Amino acid sequence: MEHLKDSQARLKHISSMLQPLVQELPKTLSGVELHRIMSQLLEGQSEEWRLELQAQLTYFLERMEVLEASDIDIGSEGSNGRIWYRIHGNKAPVELEDTLSVVEMDLLLLNLLMSKQREMLFEKRNFDFSHAVQRDNSDEKQRFRADMYYEMEHLALNMRRIENYIRPFKDLELHPEVGRALSLRYYQYGLTLVTGITGSGKSATLDTIIDANNRSVEAHVVIVASPIEMVHKSRKCIIRHREVGRDVWSFKEGVVQALRQDPDIIMIGELRDPETIMSALEITDSGHKTFGTLHTSSAMETIDRIVGETEVDEQERVRNRLADVLTCIISQKLVPSLDGKRVLAKEVLLVTPSVKAAIRNNNVGEIYQMLMEGSSRGMFTMEQDLFRLFNRGLISGETAMNYCNNKKRMYQLLNPSTVNKLNSILE
């Protein structure tokens, strides 16, 4: 209850700070035109005033660690003037008596940005950026990945808390052969993709892989991301962090420029467009070890997506190139566990000669069978991993069915006696 009283008091304080500015705003303007006026008013305030306003918002960001929240959402009509947190996969508001108006929220959010960043927001109606908060009694900073955007001509903000803790590589529970495929020590080049929907932990898995290389081989790592999330400390590797929009204009430019920076490993935060996908294939083909992410839910979908992003007359060439450079695909999901939290479920494809042939011959459908039968080399389907989690008592059968990619196969794994009985009747 004490933190609710504190939250209530802070909202009142924020409102009292912003009301003099609200009174100066013209009533006839809205959207970007109004926000340009807001920007000018904010620039006219003292640095102390702006830092104090930021400090009030920082309190709600700091609460995320205590609440074990992954995301915070505020602003615009959709939030109803409240603070929303996603805790163990569920998003809900902090129930407070007082709320902020959409105009007050607009001012609060604009105060987070520098003038050049605001101009980018006004131009594109969306702005991705990173934000950091100094931890109490520590030299460390808590970092956030942020996205500010427009909803009904007002501003909304999502921030995702970036864990300062890097999960040990052994916690990924990967087969030794897969582990070797991810290490520069054993595979000097090749493309590894970590895939999944937004919020599935792709970046955390990549950070674990980069950290494992950082501790085991002497090399140069270039990370191109939007925004930079985890900042790695150079250990055995020298690690460069390049943020799109701040250090380089685009993913494609960051990837091309990296080739002139003597890298051994290039990590691409997201293969979000055909140009970046083709650039990733080209730099890997030139002999570099490359890691990246895609928003796909399975290994087969990932291959189809990459090929499908190119012109029809180029697809055969892309299939051949992908077959040559692809090393591994890890497709993952965070699924609700029985203890009310979430647990990682994944599908792992190691690109063997048989997989390469299937990609070249456009027989991607055959790969699922290879995954099911590839346990000796560390491969398994999403359904097999969900079944493993079910057998360990970590998730329910209903959750396994809800999060699988192939419901027929999942049912067969969960209900073998029923399937065997049906087969005997049919025979």
C-alpha positions in Angstrom: 0.0 0.0 0.0 2.9 2.4 0.7 4.1 2.4 -2.9 0.5 3.2 -4.1 0.5 6.2 -1.9 3.9 7.2 -3.2 2.7 6.7 -6.8 -0.4 8.8 -6.1 1.7 11.6 -4.6 4.1 11.6 -7.6 1.3 11.8 -10.1 -0.1 14.8 -8.3 3.4 16.4 -8.3 3.8 15.8 -12.0 0.5 17.4 -12.7 1.3 20.4 -10.5 4.6 20.9 -12.4 2.9 20.7 -15.8 -0.2 22.7 -15.2 1.5 26.1 -15.8 2.6 24.8 -19.3 -0.8 23.4 -20.1 -2.4 26.8 -19.5 -0.1 28.3 -22.1 -1.0 25.9 -24.8 -3.4 27.1 -27.6 -6.7 25.4 -27.6 -7.0 25.4 -31.4 -4.0 23.1 -32.2 -3.6 19.4 -31.9 -1.2 16.6 -33.0 2.3 17.5 -34.2 1.5 21.3 -34.4 0.6 21.3 -30.7 3.6 19.2 -29.8 5.9 21.6 -31.5 4.6 24.3 -29.2 5.1 21.9 -26.2 8.7 21.3 -27.3 9.4 25.1 -27.3 7.8 25.4 -23.8 10.0 22.6 -22.5 13.1 24.1 -24.0 12.3 27.3 -22.1 12.4 25.5 -18.7 15.5 25.3 -16.5 17.6 22.2 -16.6 16.8 21.6 -12.9 13.0 21.7 -13.7 13.4 19.2 -16.6 15.5 16.8 -14.5 13.0 16.9 -11.7 10.2 16.0 -14.1 12.3 13.1 -15.4 12.9 12.0 -11.9 9.2 11.6 -11.2 8.9 9.3 -14.2 12.0 7.4 -13.2 10.3 6.3 -10.0 7.7 4.3 -12.1 10.6 2.8 -14.1 12.4 1.7 -11.0 9.3 0.0 -9.8 9.6 -2.4 -12.7 12.4 -4.4 -11.1 10.5 -4.7 -7.8 7.3 -5.8 -9.6 9.3 -8.1 -12.0 7.7 -6.3 -14.9 9.2 -6.5 -18.4 7.3 -3.5 -19.9 5.7 -0.2 -19.0 3.1 1.6 -21.1 1.9 5.2 -20.6 0.3 8.0 -22.5 -2.5 8.8 -25.0 -6.1 7.8 -24.9 -5.5 4.0 -24.5 -3.8 4.3 -21.1 -6.7 6.2 -19.5 -4.1 8.3 -17.7 -2.7 5.3 -15.8 0.6 3.5 -15.6 0.5 0.0 -17.1 2.9 -2.9 -16.4 3.4 -6.3 -18.1 4.2 -8.7 -15.3 5.0 -12.3 -16.2 3.2 -11.9 -19.5 0.1 -10.1 -18.3 -0.5 -6.4 -18.7 -2.5 -4.4 -16.2 -2.7 -0.9 -14.8 -1.7 0.5 -11.4 -5.1 1.4 -9.9 -4.7 5.0 -8.8 -7.4 7.5 -7.9 -5.7 10.4 -9.7 -4.6 10.2 -13.3 -2.8 12.4 -15.8 -4.6 14.0 -18.8 -3.4 13.2 -22.3 -1.9 16.7 -22.6 0.1 16.2 -19.4 1.3 12.8 -20.6 2.4 14.4 -23.9 4.5 16.9 -22.0 5.9 14.3 -19.7 7.0 12.1 -22.6 8.4 14.9 -24.8 10.6 15.9 -21.9 12.4 12.5 -22.2 13.7 13.5 -25.7 16.3 15.9 -26.9 15.2 18.4 -29.5 16.7 16.5 -32.5 15.0 13.3 -31.3 11.6 15.2 -31.1 12.0 16.3 -34.7 12.5 12.7 -35.7 9.4 11.7 -33.8 7.4 14.5 -35.4 8.6 13.5 -38.9 8.0 9.7 -38.7 5.3 9.7 -36.0 7.4 7.0 -34.2 10.8 7.0 -32.6 12.8 4.1 -31.2 15.4 5.0 -28.6 17.3 3.7 -25.6 17.0 5.2 -22.1 19.1 4.6 -19.0 18.5 5.2 -15.3 21.3 5.4 -12.7 20.9 2.7 -10.1 20.9 3.8 -6.5 24.3 3.4 -4.7 25.8 1.8 -7.9 27.9 2.7 -10.9 25.5 0.6 -13.0 22.7 1.9 -15.1 19.4 0.2 -15.8 18.7 0.4 -19.5 15.4 0.4 -21.3 14.4 -0.1 -25.0 11.8 2.5 -25.8 9.3 3.2 -28.5 7.4 6.5 -28.6 4.5 6.8 -31.1 1.3 8.5 -31.9 -2.2 7.3 -31.0 -5.2 9.6 -31.7 -2.9 12.6 -32.1 -1.4 12.1 -28.7 1.8 10.4 -27.5 2.2 6.9 -26.1 5.3 5.2 -24.8 6.4 1.6 -24.3 9.6 0.8 -22.5 11.1 -2.6 -22.1 13.4 -3.2 -19.2 16.7 -4.7 -20.3 18.1 -7.2 -17.8 21.6 -6.3 -16.7 22.1 -9.9 -16.0 23.3 -12.1 -18.9 22.1 -15.7 -18.6 24.9 -18.3 -18.5 25.3 -20.2 -21.8 24.6 -23.5 -20.0 21.1 -22.3 -19.1 20.2 -22.4 -22.8 20.4 -26.2 -22.5 21.8 -26.7 -26.0 23.6 -29.8 -27.3 27.4 -29.5 -27.4 27.3 -29.7 -31.2 24.9 -26.7 -31.3 27.2 -24.9 -28.9 30.1 -25.4 -31.2 28.1 -24.0 -34.1 27.6 -20.8 -32.1 31.2 -20.4 -31.2 33.8 -18.6 -33.3 36.4 -21.0 -32.0 34.8 -23.9 -33.9 32.9 -22.1 -36.8 34.7 -19.2 -38.2 31.7 -18.1 -40.4 28.0 -18.8 -40.9 24.7 -17.3 -40.2 22.8 -18.0 -37.0 19.2 -16.7 -36.5 17.3 -16.4 -33.3 13.6 -16.0 -34.1 10.3 -15.4 -32.3 7.6 -12.9 -31.8 8.2 -9.6 -30.0 8.9 -10.2 -26.3 10.1 -13.8 -26.7 13.6 -13.2 -25.4 15.5 -13.2 -28.7 17.8 -10.4 -27.6 18.5 -12.1 -24.3 19.5 -15.3 -26.1 21.8 -13.4 -28.5 23.4 -11.6 -25.6 24.1 -14.9 -24.0 25.8 -16.2 -27.2 27.8 -13.0 -27.6 28.9 -13.2 -24.0 30.0 -16.8 -24.4 32.2 -15.8 -27.3 33.5 -12.7 -25.4 34.7 -15.0 -22.6 36.3 -17.7 -24.8 37.8 -16.2 -28.0 39.9 -13.2 -29.0 38.0 -11.4 -31.7 36.2 -8.2 -32.8 32.4 -8.0 -32.4 30.3 -5.3 -34.0 26.7 -5.0 -32.8 24.2 -3.1 -34.9 20.9 -2.6 -33.2 17.9 -0.4 -32.8 18.2 0.5 -30.1 21.3 -0.9 -28.3 20.0 -3.0 -25.4 22.6 -4.8 -23.4 26.0 -3.1 -23.4 28.7 -5.7 -23.3 32.0 -5.1 -21.5 35.0 -6.0 -23.7 36.7 -9.0 -22.2 38.6 -11.3 -24.7 36.7 -9.6 -27.5 36.6 -5.9 -28.4 32.9 -5.2 -28.7 31.6 -2.2 -30.6 27.9 -1.1 -30.1 26.3 0.9 -33.0 22.8 2.2 -32.5 20.7 2.8 -35.6 19.5 6.4 -35.7 22.3 7.6 -33.4 25.6 6.0 -34.6 24.5 4.9 -38.0 21.5 5.7 -40.2 20.2 2.2 -41.0 20.8 -1.5 -40.4 21.9 -1.9 -44.0 24.5 0.9 -43.6 25.7 -0.4 -40.3 26.2 -3.9 -41.8 28.0 -2.6 -44.9 30.2 -0.2 -42.8 31.1 -3.1 -40.4 32.9 -4.9 -43.2 35.4 -2.0 -43.2 35.9 -2.3 -39.4 37.8 -5.6 -39.3 35.1 -7.7 -37.6 35.1 -11.4 -36.8 31.4 -11.4 -35.6 28.6 -9.1 -36.7 25.4 -9.1 -34.8 22.4 -7.5 -36.5 19.6 -6.6 -34.1 16.8 -7.3 -36.5 16.6 -8.4 -40.2 13.6 -6.2 -40.7 13.6 -5.6 -44.5 14.8 -7.3 -47.7 17.9 -5.1 -48.0 19.2 -6.0 -44.5 18.4 -9.7 -45.1 20.4 -9.6 -48.4 23.3 -7.7 -46.6 23.4 -10.4 -43.9 23.7 -13.1 -46.5 26.4 -11.2 -48.4 28.6 -10.5 -45.3 28.3 -14.1 -44.1 29.2 -15.3 -47.6 32.3 -13.1 -47.4 33.5 -15.2 -44.5 32.1 -13.6 -41.3 30.2 -15.1 -38.4 26.8 -13.4 -38.3 24.0 -13.4 -35.8 20.6 -11.8 -36.3 16.9 -12.0 -35.3 13.6 -12.4 -37.3 10.0 -12.3 -36.3 9.1 -15.8 -37.2 7.9 -18.7 -35.1 9.7 -21.8 -36.6 12.7 -22.8 -38.5 10.7 -23.6 -41.6 8.9 -20.3 -41.5 12.2 -18.5 -41.1 13.6 -20.1 -44.3 10.4 -19.3 -46.3 10.4 -15.7 -45.0 14.0 -15.1 -46.1 13.4 -16.5 -49.6 10.0 -14.9 -49.9 11.5 -11.4 -49.2 13.2 -11.5 -52.6 11.9 -11.1 -56.2 10.7 -14.4 -57.7 13.4 -14.5 -60.4 16.1 -14.2 -57.6 14.7 -16.8 -55.2 16.6 -19.8 -56.5 19.9 -17.8 -56.1 18.9 -16.8 -52.6 18.0 -20.4 -51.7 21.4 -21.6 -52.8 23.2 -18.8 -50.9 21.1 -19.4 -47.8 21.9 -23.1 -47.9 25.6 -22.2 -48.1 25.8 -19.8 -45.2 23.0 -20.8 -42.7 24.4 -22.6 -39.7 21.7 -22.7 -37.1 18.1 -21.4 -36.3 16.8 -21.1 -32.8 13.1 -20.3 -32.7 11.8 -19.5 -29.3 8.7 -18.6 -27.2 8.2 -17.5 -23.6 5.3 -19.6 -22.3 3.4 -19.3 -19.0 4.7 -21.8 -16.4 2.8 -23.4 -13.5 4.5 -21.1 -10.9 2.9 -18.0 -12.6 6.0 -16.9 -14.4 7.3 -17.8 -17.8 9.7 -20.4 -19.2 11.7 -20.6 -22.4 10.5 -23.1 -25.1 12.5 -23.4 -28.3 13.0 -25.2 -31.6 16.6 -25.8 -32.7 17.7 -26.5 -36.3 21.3 -27.3 -37.0 22.0 -27.0 -40.8 23.2 -30.4 -41.8 24.0 -31.5 -45.4 20.4 -32.9 -45.6 18.9 -29.6 -44.5 21.1 -27.8 -47.0 19.8 -30.0 -49.8 16.2 -29.4 -48.7 16.7 -25.6 -48.8 18.3 -25.8 -52.2 15.6 -28.0 -53.7 12.8 -25.9 -52.2 11.7 -28.8 -50.0 11.4 -26.9 -46.8 8.5 -29.1 -45.6 10.9 -32.0 -45.2 12.9 -30.2 -42.5 10.3 -30.8 -39.8 11.0 -34.5 -40.0 14.7 -33.9 -39.8 14.1 -31.8 -36.7 12.1 -34.6 -35.1 14.8 -37.2 -35.8 17.9 -35.0 -35.2 18.1 -35.3 -31.4 21.6 -36.9 -31.6 22.9 -33.6 -33.0 20.9 -31.4 -30.7 17.9 -30.7 -32.9 14.2 -30.8 -31.8 10.9 -29.2 -32.7 8.9 -26.7 -30.7 6.4 -29.5 -29.9 9.2 -31.8 -28.6 10.5 -29.0 -26.3 7.0 -28.1 -25.0 6.5 -31.8 -24.3 9.8 -31.8 -22.4 8.7 -28.9 -20.3 5.3 -30.6 -19.7 7.1 -33.8 -18.5 9.3 -31.8 -16.1 6.1 -30.4 -14.6 6.9 -26.8 -15.6 3.9 -26.2 -17.9 0.4 -27.6 -18.3 -0.8 -29.7 -21.3 -3.2 -26.8 -22.2 -0.3 -24.4 -22.4 1.7 -26.8 -24.6 -1.3 -27.0 -27.0 -1.8 -23.2 -27.0 1.9 -22.4 -27.8 2.8 -25.2 -30.2 3.2 -24.7 -34.0 1.9 -28.1 -35.0 -1.3 -29.0 -33.0 -1.7 -32.4 -34.5 1.9 -33.4 -33.5 1.5 -31.8 -30.1 -1.7 -33.9 -29.5 0.2 -37.0 -30.5 2.9 -36.3 -28.0 0.5 -35.5 -25.1 -1.9 -38.3 -25.8 0.0 -41.3 -27.2 -2.4 -43.9 -25.8 -5.4 -42.2 -27.5 -3.4 -42.0 -30.8 -2.4 -45.7 -30.5 -6.0 -46.7 -29.8 -7.3 -44.7 -32.9 -4.6 -46.3 -35.1 -5.5 -49.8 -34.0 -9.2 -49.1 -34.8 -8.3 -47.8 -38.2 -6.1 -50.9 -38.9 
